[in-house]
Amino acid sequence: ELYSFMKRGLDMDQYLEPEKFKLWKRWTQSLYILYGLAVPTLGLTAVVAVFINYLKGHSVSGTIFDSHFQWQTRTFWTSLMILITGLVSIFFLVGQVLLIGLLFWIVYRVGWGLFRLSKNKPMYGG
């Protein structure tokens, strides 16, 4: 039996078998956790996660997990830009505000991603 709800809002002619769905859901959850641990690990886990996103991205193409992988990689690159800008301007108020905001940004992106994933929904639409 195939899960038809997994593709809501996406290309409806591709479905995942239940075991594949569970596997990719666990992978995606694990990547969110790695992104969430980026702050205490000084970004190391985020680098590992984005590497896996790019390495495995083709495998989830056309599924709800594709949108989560895109969300995760956008989170990484945007966070990196905010981090660099914040560190360069840390001696000014704007840099400190950016770095504090970055913490909230990461919590929001990881939290919202995990929430959408728990509902078996893509990040965009649906």
N, C-alpha and C positions, 0 to 999 in steps of 0.2 A: 504494500500500500504506500502511496506517495502523499506527502503533505502539500495540499494545494494552497494553504494559507501562507506558506513561507514566501510566496512570490507576489503577494498582494502589492499592487502598484508597480510591479516590475514586469519584465518580459515573461508572460504567462506560459510559454511553451517549455520552460526549463524548470524542473522540480528536483528536489533532493530526496534521496531515500532517508528514512528515519534515522538510521545509524550515522549517515554522513551529516545530517542536520545537527545531531547531538554532538558529534565530533567538532564541527566548525563553530558551534555555539560555545563549547568549552574553550576552544582556541581563542575565540574573540573575547570571552570573559577574561582569560588569562592575560591577553594583551592589554585590556583595560586596567587590570591590576598592576601590570608592569608600568603603565603610564602613571597610575596613581602613586606608585612608589618612587617616581622620578625625583621628587624633592628630597626625601631622606637619603637617596643614593647619589645625589648630585648629578642626576641626569643619566646615569649609566643604564638603568633599566629602560628608560625611554629610548635610548639608542638601540638597545637590543630589540625592543618592540617595533620600532620603525623599520629596522632591518628585516624582521619577520614579516611585517606588513608588505614590504616590497617583494620579498622572496616568495611569499605564499599568495599574493594578491590575485594572480591569474587563476588560482584554484577556486576562488570564491566568486569569480566574475559571473554576473547575472543572477546572484542570489541576494538575500537581504544582508548577508555578511559583507558584500562588496561595499555597500554604503557605510557600514561600520568601519571597514578598513580605510575608506576615504576620510571619514570623520577623524579617525585616529591619526592618520598621516598629516592632515591639516592641523590637528591639535599640536602635533610635534613641531611642525615648521613655524606655525604662528607663535608657539611658546618660545622657540629658539630665538626668533626675531625680537620678541618682547624682552627676553633675558639679556640678549646682547645690548639692546638699547638701554635697558635699565642699568646694566653694569657700567656701560660707558658714561652714563649720566648720574651715577649713584651719589655723587657729591652735591647734586642739586635735588631739590624736592621732587622733581618729575621722575627721576630715576628710582627714588625710594617708593613713590606711588606706583610706578610700573611694576616693581618687584613684588610689592604686596598684592597688587591686582593680579599678577601672574598666578599667585597661589589660589586665588578665588577662581580664576579662569580654568585652571587645571581641575579643581574640584568640580566645577560645573560641567566641563566637557566629559570627564570620566563618569560622574554621577548620572548625567542625562543619557549618556551612551549605554551604561549598564541598565538603566531603567527601560529604555526602548528595547534593548536586547532581551530583557526579562519578559517583555510582552510579545516577543517574536516579531518585532516591527523593524523596518529599515529606519535609518536615521532621517531620511528625507521623505516627506509624504506619508501616506498610509497611516 
